[in-house]
């Protein structure tokens, strides 16, 4: 059984709903999926999981949340070499540049993206939640 961490930061509940759907999709494929807030995760835990889904909304000028998520993610980057990961998050404006930048950053860290990242505008609708479940399933199958 794959052990998957779903690590997220959510200010309004949108990314939290996406995280729950990612975990649900992973569990449907038989994985052990644990939801963890960004404040509760550290680089020391990266090796405890077969795969990690990271979720963060776009903030400010299309960037990751700077107080909790960005410092946590930065501390984990050195441990992502060869790790299977997935990315998801919501946004309120822009065109998704923050996710493209984040994907590139993860690629440069040597991480392997399990599937296309999932983004949605504002609250996730049924289509976005379905895509999140598929993302979780893809992580479980890696």
PyMOL CGO cylinders between C-alpha atoms (Angstrom):
from pymol import cmd
from pymol.cgo import CYLINDER

trace = [
    CYLINDER, 0.00, 0.00, 0.00, 1.34, 3.40, -0.98, 0.3, 1, 1, 1, 1, 1, 1,
    CYLINDER, 1.34, 3.40, -0.98, 1.62, 5.97, 1.77, 0.3, 1, 1, 1, 1, 1, 1,
    CYLINDER, 1.62, 5.97, 1.77, 0.66, 9.45, 0.54, 0.3, 1, 1, 1, 1, 1, 1,
    CYLINDER, 0.66, 9.45, 0.54, 0.78, 12.83, 2.26, 0.3, 1, 1, 1, 1, 1, 1,
    CYLINDER, 0.78, 12.83, 2.26, -1.64, 15.51, 1.09, 0.3, 1, 1, 1, 1, 1, 1,
    CYLINDER, -1.64, 15.51, 1.09, -0.03, 18.71, 2.36, 0.3, 1, 1, 1, 1, 1, 1,
    CYLINDER, -0.03, 18.71, 2.36, -1.98, 21.93, 1.92, 0.3, 1, 1, 1, 1, 1, 1,
    CYLINDER, -1.98, 21.93, 1.92, -2.63, 25.50, 3.01, 0.3, 1, 1, 1, 1, 1, 1,
    CYLINDER, -2.63, 25.50, 3.01, -6.10, 26.98, 2.72, 0.3, 1, 1, 1, 1, 1, 1,
    CYLINDER, -6.10, 26.98, 2.72, -7.33, 30.42, 3.67, 0.3, 1, 1, 1, 1, 1, 1,
    CYLINDER, -7.33, 30.42, 3.67, -10.97, 30.16, 2.61, 0.3, 1, 1, 1, 1, 1, 1,
    CYLINDER, -10.97, 30.16, 2.61, -11.54, 26.40, 2.48, 0.3, 1, 1, 1, 1, 1, 1,
    CYLINDER, -11.54, 26.40, 2.48, -11.27, 26.05, -1.31, 0.3, 1, 1, 1, 1, 1, 1,
    CYLINDER, -11.27, 26.05, -1.31, -7.87, 24.34, -1.30, 0.3, 1, 1, 1, 1, 1, 1,
    CYLINDER, -7.87, 24.34, -1.30, -8.87, 22.31, 1.75, 0.3, 1, 1, 1, 1, 1, 1,
    CYLINDER, -8.87, 22.31, 1.75, -11.84, 20.90, -0.21, 0.3, 1, 1, 1, 1, 1, 1,
    CYLINDER, -11.84, 20.90, -0.21, -9.48, 20.06, -3.06, 0.3, 1, 1, 1, 1, 1, 1,
    CYLINDER, -9.48, 20.06, -3.06, -7.08, 18.35, -0.61, 0.3, 1, 1, 1, 1, 1, 1,
    CYLINDER, -7.08, 18.35, -0.61, -9.91, 16.20, 0.74, 0.3, 1, 1, 1, 1, 1, 1,
    CYLINDER, -9.91, 16.20, 0.74, -10.81, 15.13, -2.79, 0.3, 1, 1, 1, 1, 1, 1,
    CYLINDER, -10.81, 15.13, -2.79, -7.15, 14.27, -3.56, 0.3, 1, 1, 1, 1, 1, 1,
    CYLINDER, -7.15, 14.27, -3.56, -7.01, 12.09, -0.42, 0.3, 1, 1, 1, 1, 1, 1,
    CYLINDER, -7.01, 12.09, -0.42, -10.32, 10.46, -1.35, 0.3, 1, 1, 1, 1, 1, 1,
    CYLINDER, -10.32, 10.46, -1.35, -9.03, 9.57, -4.82, 0.3, 1, 1, 1, 1, 1, 1,
    CYLINDER, -9.03, 9.57, -4.82, -5.85, 8.05, -3.38, 0.3, 1, 1, 1, 1, 1, 1,
    CYLINDER, -5.85, 8.05, -3.38, -7.82, 6.00, -0.83, 0.3, 1, 1, 1, 1, 1, 1,
    CYLINDER, -7.82, 6.00, -0.83, -10.16, 4.72, -3.55, 0.3, 1, 1, 1, 1, 1, 1,
    CYLINDER, -10.16, 4.72, -3.55, -7.06, 3.17, -5.16, 0.3, 1, 1, 1, 1, 1, 1,
    CYLINDER, -7.06, 3.17, -5.16, -6.01, 1.54, -1.88, 0.3, 1, 1, 1, 1, 1, 1,
    CYLINDER, -6.01, 1.54, -1.88, -3.42, 4.06, -0.71, 0.3, 1, 1, 1, 1, 1, 1,
    CYLINDER, -3.42, 4.06, -0.71, -3.05, 5.30, 2.84, 0.3, 1, 1, 1, 1, 1, 1,
    CYLINDER, -3.05, 5.30, 2.84, -3.58, 9.05, 2.45, 0.3, 1, 1, 1, 1, 1, 1,
    CYLINDER, -3.58, 9.05, 2.45, -2.99, 11.53, 5.26, 0.3, 1, 1, 1, 1, 1, 1,
    CYLINDER, -2.99, 11.53, 5.26, -4.18, 15.16, 5.18, 0.3, 1, 1, 1, 1, 1, 1,
    CYLINDER, -4.18, 15.16, 5.18, -1.60, 17.50, 6.72, 0.3, 1, 1, 1, 1, 1, 1,
    CYLINDER, -1.60, 17.50, 6.72, -1.68, 21.28, 6.94, 0.3, 1, 1, 1, 1, 1, 1,
    CYLINDER, -1.68, 21.28, 6.94, 1.46, 23.13, 5.83, 0.3, 1, 1, 1, 1, 1, 1,
    CYLINDER, 1.46, 23.13, 5.83, 2.16, 24.12, 9.44, 0.3, 1, 1, 1, 1, 1, 1,
    CYLINDER, 2.16, 24.12, 9.44, 2.21, 20.43, 10.42, 0.3, 1, 1, 1, 1, 1, 1,
    CYLINDER, 2.21, 20.43, 10.42, 4.65, 19.23, 7.74, 0.3, 1, 1, 1, 1, 1, 1,
    CYLINDER, 4.65, 19.23, 7.74, 8.42, 19.51, 7.45, 0.3, 1, 1, 1, 1, 1, 1,
    CYLINDER, 8.42, 19.51, 7.45, 11.29, 18.32, 5.29, 0.3, 1, 1, 1, 1, 1, 1,
    CYLINDER, 11.29, 18.32, 5.29, 12.00, 15.61, 7.88, 0.3, 1, 1, 1, 1, 1, 1,
    CYLINDER, 12.00, 15.61, 7.88, 8.71, 13.92, 6.89, 0.3, 1, 1, 1, 1, 1, 1,
    CYLINDER, 8.71, 13.92, 6.89, 9.27, 13.78, 3.11, 0.3, 1, 1, 1, 1, 1, 1,
    CYLINDER, 9.27, 13.78, 3.11, 10.97, 10.37, 3.33, 0.3, 1, 1, 1, 1, 1, 1,
    CYLINDER, 10.97, 10.37, 3.33, 8.07, 8.92, 5.33, 0.3, 1, 1, 1, 1, 1, 1,
    CYLINDER, 8.07, 8.92, 5.33, 5.81, 8.96, 2.26, 0.3, 1, 1, 1, 1, 1, 1,
    CYLINDER, 5.81, 8.96, 2.26, 5.89, 7.23, -1.12, 0.3, 1, 1, 1, 1, 1, 1,
    CYLINDER, 5.89, 7.23, -1.12, 4.32, 10.30, -2.76, 0.3, 1, 1, 1, 1, 1, 1,
    CYLINDER, 4.32, 10.30, -2.76, 3.19, 13.78, -1.76, 0.3, 1, 1, 1, 1, 1, 1,
    CYLINDER, 3.19, 13.78, -1.76, 0.45, 16.04, -3.08, 0.3, 1, 1, 1, 1, 1, 1,
    CYLINDER, 0.45, 16.04, -3.08, 1.08, 19.71, -2.33, 0.3, 1, 1, 1, 1, 1, 1,
    CYLINDER, 1.08, 19.71, -2.33, -1.83, 22.15, -2.43, 0.3, 1, 1, 1, 1, 1, 1,
    CYLINDER, -1.83, 22.15, -2.43, -1.70, 25.92, -2.16, 0.3, 1, 1, 1, 1, 1, 1,
    CYLINDER, -1.70, 25.92, -2.16, -3.82, 28.72, -3.59, 0.3, 1, 1, 1, 1, 1, 1,
    CYLINDER, -3.82, 28.72, -3.59, -2.42, 31.56, -5.63, 0.3, 1, 1, 1, 1, 1, 1,
    CYLINDER, -2.42, 31.56, -5.63, -1.82, 34.62, -3.52, 0.3, 1, 1, 1, 1, 1, 1,
    CYLINDER, -1.82, 34.62, -3.52, -0.93, 38.22, -4.30, 0.3, 1, 1, 1, 1, 1, 1,
    CYLINDER, -0.93, 38.22, -4.30, 0.84, 38.50, -7.63, 0.3, 1, 1, 1, 1, 1, 1,
    CYLINDER, 0.84, 38.50, -7.63, 0.36, 34.81, -8.47, 0.3, 1, 1, 1, 1, 1, 1,
    CYLINDER, 0.36, 34.81, -8.47, 2.60, 33.31, -5.83, 0.3, 1, 1, 1, 1, 1, 1,
    CYLINDER, 2.60, 33.31, -5.83, 2.39, 30.66, -3.11, 0.3, 1, 1, 1, 1, 1, 1,
    CYLINDER, 2.39, 30.66, -3.11, 1.14, 31.68, 0.34, 0.3, 1, 1, 1, 1, 1, 1,
    CYLINDER, 1.14, 31.68, 0.34, 4.18, 33.31, 1.97, 0.3, 1, 1, 1, 1, 1, 1,
    CYLINDER, 4.18, 33.31, 1.97, 3.72, 32.90, 5.73, 0.3, 1, 1, 1, 1, 1, 1,
    CYLINDER, 3.72, 32.90, 5.73, 3.28, 29.12, 6.19, 0.3, 1, 1, 1, 1, 1, 1,
    CYLINDER, 3.28, 29.12, 6.19, 3.29, 27.32, 2.86, 0.3, 1, 1, 1, 1, 1, 1,
    CYLINDER, 3.29, 27.32, 2.86, 6.26, 28.90, 1.08, 0.3, 1, 1, 1, 1, 1, 1,
    CYLINDER, 6.26, 28.90, 1.08, 8.71, 28.43, 4.00, 0.3, 1, 1, 1, 1, 1, 1,
    CYLINDER, 8.71, 28.43, 4.00, 7.56, 24.81, 4.48, 0.3, 1, 1, 1, 1, 1, 1,
    CYLINDER, 7.56, 24.81, 4.48, 7.84, 24.04, 0.75, 0.3, 1, 1, 1, 1, 1, 1,
    CYLINDER, 7.84, 24.04, 0.75, 11.24, 25.72, 0.45, 0.3, 1, 1, 1, 1, 1, 1,
    CYLINDER, 11.24, 25.72, 0.45, 12.53, 23.59, 3.33, 0.3, 1, 1, 1, 1, 1, 1,
    CYLINDER, 12.53, 23.59, 3.33, 11.30, 20.43, 1.55, 0.3, 1, 1, 1, 1, 1, 1,
    CYLINDER, 11.30, 20.43, 1.55, 12.79, 21.19, -1.87, 0.3, 1, 1, 1, 1, 1, 1,
    CYLINDER, 12.79, 21.19, -1.87, 16.14, 19.55, -1.16, 0.3, 1, 1, 1, 1, 1, 1,
    CYLINDER, 16.14, 19.55, -1.16, 14.36, 16.26, -0.39, 0.3, 1, 1, 1, 1, 1, 1,
    CYLINDER, 14.36, 16.26, -0.39, 12.20, 16.17, -3.55, 0.3, 1, 1, 1, 1, 1, 1,
    CYLINDER, 12.20, 16.17, -3.55, 14.86, 14.69, -5.86, 0.3, 1, 1, 1, 1, 1, 1,
    CYLINDER, 14.86, 14.69, -5.86, 13.30, 11.53, -7.34, 0.3, 1, 1, 1, 1, 1, 1,
    CYLINDER, 13.30, 11.53, -7.34, 10.09, 11.97, -5.32, 0.3, 1, 1, 1, 1, 1, 1,
    CYLINDER, 10.09, 11.97, -5.32, 6.69, 11.49, -6.95, 0.3, 1, 1, 1, 1, 1, 1,
    CYLINDER, 6.69, 11.49, -6.95, 4.54, 14.52, -6.26, 0.3, 1, 1, 1, 1, 1, 1,
    CYLINDER, 4.54, 14.52, -6.26, 1.40, 16.28, -7.47, 0.3, 1, 1, 1, 1, 1, 1,
    CYLINDER, 1.40, 16.28, -7.47, 0.31, 19.92, -7.25, 0.3, 1, 1, 1, 1, 1, 1,
    CYLINDER, 0.31, 19.92, -7.25, -3.11, 21.54, -6.85, 0.3, 1, 1, 1, 1, 1, 1,
    CYLINDER, -3.11, 21.54, -6.85, -4.69, 24.80, -5.77, 0.3, 1, 1, 1, 1, 1, 1,
    CYLINDER, -4.69, 24.80, -5.77, -7.27, 27.47, -6.39, 0.3, 1, 1, 1, 1, 1, 1,
    CYLINDER, -7.27, 27.47, -6.39, -6.91, 31.04, -7.59, 0.3, 1, 1, 1, 1, 1, 1,
    CYLINDER, -6.91, 31.04, -7.59, -9.02, 34.18, -7.79, 0.3, 1, 1, 1, 1, 1, 1,
    CYLINDER, -9.02, 34.18, -7.79, -7.31, 36.06, -10.62, 0.3, 1, 1, 1, 1, 1, 1,
    CYLINDER, -7.31, 36.06, -10.62, -4.58, 35.65, -13.19, 0.3, 1, 1, 1, 1, 1, 1,
    CYLINDER, -4.58, 35.65, -13.19, -4.11, 32.86, -15.70, 0.3, 1, 1, 1, 1, 1, 1,
    CYLINDER, -4.11, 32.86, -15.70, -2.40, 30.13, -13.69, 0.3, 1, 1, 1, 1, 1, 1,
    CYLINDER, -2.40, 30.13, -13.69, 1.15, 31.46, -14.02, 0.3, 1, 1, 1, 1, 1, 1,
    CYLINDER, 1.15, 31.46, -14.02, 1.79, 30.62, -10.36, 0.3, 1, 1, 1, 1, 1, 1,
    CYLINDER, 1.79, 30.62, -10.36, 1.13, 26.92, -11.05, 0.3, 1, 1, 1, 1, 1, 1,
    CYLINDER, 1.13, 26.92, -11.05, 3.34, 26.87, -14.15, 0.3, 1, 1, 1, 1, 1, 1,
    CYLINDER, 3.34, 26.87, -14.15, 6.13, 28.51, -12.12, 0.3, 1, 1, 1, 1, 1, 1,
    CYLINDER, 6.13, 28.51, -12.12, 5.61, 26.01, -9.28, 0.3, 1, 1, 1, 1, 1, 1,
    CYLINDER, 5.61, 26.01, -9.28, 5.72, 23.05, -11.70, 0.3, 1, 1, 1, 1, 1, 1,
    CYLINDER, 5.72, 23.05, -11.70, 8.98, 24.35, -13.18, 0.3, 1, 1, 1, 1, 1, 1,
    CYLINDER, 8.98, 24.35, -13.18, 10.44, 24.81, -9.73, 0.3, 1, 1, 1, 1, 1, 1,
    CYLINDER, 10.44, 24.81, -9.73, 9.54, 21.20, -8.80, 0.3, 1, 1, 1, 1, 1, 1,
    CYLINDER, 9.54, 21.20, -8.80, 11.04, 19.93, -12.05, 0.3, 1, 1, 1, 1, 1, 1,
    CYLINDER, 11.04, 19.93, -12.05, 14.28, 21.76, -11.25, 0.3, 1, 1, 1, 1, 1, 1,
    CYLINDER, 14.28, 21.76, -11.25, 14.21, 20.12, -7.80, 0.3, 1, 1, 1, 1, 1, 1,
    CYLINDER, 14.21, 20.12, -7.80, 14.20, 16.72, -9.51, 0.3, 1, 1, 1, 1, 1, 1,
    CYLINDER, 14.20, 16.72, -9.51, 10.68, 15.78, -8.49, 0.3, 1, 1, 1, 1, 1, 1,
    CYLINDER, 10.68, 15.78, -8.49, 8.48, 13.69, -10.76, 0.3, 1, 1, 1, 1, 1, 1,
    CYLINDER, 8.48, 13.69, -10.76, 4.95, 15.01, -11.34, 0.3, 1, 1, 1, 1, 1, 1,
    CYLINDER, 4.95, 15.01, -11.34, 2.48, 12.11, -11.21, 0.3, 1, 1, 1, 1, 1, 1,
    CYLINDER, 2.48, 12.11, -11.21, -0.11, 13.89, -13.34, 0.3, 1, 1, 1, 1, 1, 1,
    CYLINDER, -0.11, 13.89, -13.34, -1.18, 17.26, -14.65, 0.3, 1, 1, 1, 1, 1, 1,
    CYLINDER, -1.18, 17.26, -14.65, -1.65, 19.78, -11.86, 0.3, 1, 1, 1, 1, 1, 1,
    CYLINDER, -1.65, 19.78, -11.86, -5.19, 20.78, -10.91, 0.3, 1, 1, 1, 1, 1, 1,
    CYLINDER, -5.19, 20.78, -10.91, -6.22, 24.42, -10.58, 0.3, 1, 1, 1, 1, 1, 1,
    CYLINDER, -6.22, 24.42, -10.58, -9.65, 25.95, -10.27, 0.3, 1, 1, 1, 1, 1, 1,
    CYLINDER, -9.65, 25.95, -10.27, -11.02, 29.46, -10.08, 0.3, 1, 1, 1, 1, 1, 1,
    CYLINDER, -11.02, 29.46, -10.08, -12.38, 30.18, -6.58, 0.3, 1, 1, 1, 1, 1, 1,
    CYLINDER, -12.38, 30.18, -6.58, -14.39, 27.31, -5.04, 0.3, 1, 1, 1, 1, 1, 1,
    CYLINDER, -14.39, 27.31, -5.04, -13.88, 23.92, -6.68, 0.3, 1, 1, 1, 1, 1, 1,
    CYLINDER, -13.88, 23.92, -6.68, -16.88, 22.75, -8.71, 0.3, 1, 1, 1, 1, 1, 1,
    CYLINDER, -16.88, 22.75, -8.71, -17.73, 19.10, -9.43, 0.3, 1, 1, 1, 1, 1, 1,
    CYLINDER, -17.73, 19.10, -9.43, -15.31, 19.01, -12.36, 0.3, 1, 1, 1, 1, 1, 1,
    CYLINDER, -15.31, 19.01, -12.36, -12.42, 20.33, -10.27, 0.3, 1, 1, 1, 1, 1, 1,
    CYLINDER, -12.42, 20.33, -10.27, -13.17, 17.91, -7.42, 0.3, 1, 1, 1, 1, 1, 1,
    CYLINDER, -13.17, 17.91, -7.42, -13.28, 15.04, -9.90, 0.3, 1, 1, 1, 1, 1, 1,
    CYLINDER, -13.28, 15.04, -9.90, -9.90, 16.15, -11.28, 0.3, 1, 1, 1, 1, 1, 1,
    CYLINDER, -9.90, 16.15, -11.28, -8.54, 16.22, -7.72, 0.3, 1, 1, 1, 1, 1, 1,
    CYLINDER, -8.54, 16.22, -7.72, -9.76, 12.67, -7.08, 0.3, 1, 1, 1, 1, 1, 1,
    CYLINDER, -9.76, 12.67, -7.08, -8.05, 11.62, -10.35, 0.3, 1, 1, 1, 1, 1, 1,
    CYLINDER, -8.05, 11.62, -10.35, -4.85, 13.34, -9.19, 0.3, 1, 1, 1, 1, 1, 1,
    CYLINDER, -4.85, 13.34, -9.19, -4.97, 11.37, -5.93, 0.3, 1, 1, 1, 1, 1, 1,
    CYLINDER, -4.97, 11.37, -5.93, -5.59, 8.16, -7.86, 0.3, 1, 1, 1, 1, 1, 1,
    CYLINDER, -5.59, 8.16, -7.86, -2.59, 8.88, -10.11, 0.3, 1, 1, 1, 1, 1, 1,
    CYLINDER, -2.59, 8.88, -10.11, -0.37, 9.32, -7.04, 0.3, 1, 1, 1, 1, 1, 1,
    CYLINDER, -0.37, 9.32, -7.04, -1.62, 6.03, -5.58, 0.3, 1, 1, 1, 1, 1, 1,
    CYLINDER, -1.62, 6.03, -5.58, -0.81, 4.19, -8.80, 0.3, 1, 1, 1, 1, 1, 1,
    CYLINDER, -0.81, 4.19, -8.80, 2.81, 5.42, -9.04, 0.3, 1, 1, 1, 1, 1, 1,
]
cmd.load_cgo(trace, "trace")
